[in-house]
């Protein structure tokens, strides 16, 4: 295998660790003709919760950024095209490598954070996230095309109402409940979904409720609350497929920066999945942007063991290297 092909295959392998909605990992990579192509796998789309594939695109965008992080860490220059096609025969994005250079230390650190990052649903500490760190996280999201709007106290209460209404709407949808049950709980030996080992044993009692997965896990939720948590809405100017893809890239950038500062990130996709609560998020933004995701930011107790990483599909199932 040539040096370029090997680098692209390694980048695709690193992208397997990207976060995705319910750990569906709805992506496929093809190394072909000296470039890396990203495809959506609509067979792992949440048809009831995500009929327009918005969360699928955010998930694939996070994987796209993870691949870029791996190339940065190896010193590869590259360009990224984002046709944003959800058809099976056309890529969502194409990475074309360029010249190799000396890798920046920051790029190497980001690759390390990629391997450490996880979704932690436990309650957060009473100590707030320092303001300089919040400023850095806001800046981290912007280069990929989305922005993080941090909510004030009144807006946090509005978010809590939106989350509760979205949860009620999905609880009343038999298709959504059945779909959730198919992706959540148990040991997940097939390499997808959220195992019980990554779920709290009980739903934490917080101002802004976490998603109720309708099944108990094995992780202690913690004794804290979310009084010191910071909530935000990741948003951008557009609603095209490529915009949602870029939202995933912004999420990945922000999340890796947060991990470097020991800040926990919990995505709240429920209010984006339901049309009338998505409209409520739009009003929180003053009608100036499209909401892609709500986020909780907080500090975890370092003395408590974090939940294990969620499982991943083997590389052979998601990466193809063509000769």
Beta strands, then each sheet from edge to edge (+ up, - down):
strand 1: 27-32
strand 2: 35-40
strand 3: 76-81
strand 4: 93-100
strand 5: 147-150
strand 6: 230-236
strand 7: 263-268
strand 8: 290-299
strand 9: 319-321
sheet 1: 3+ 4- 2+ 1- 9-
sheet 2: 5+ 6- 8+ 7-
end
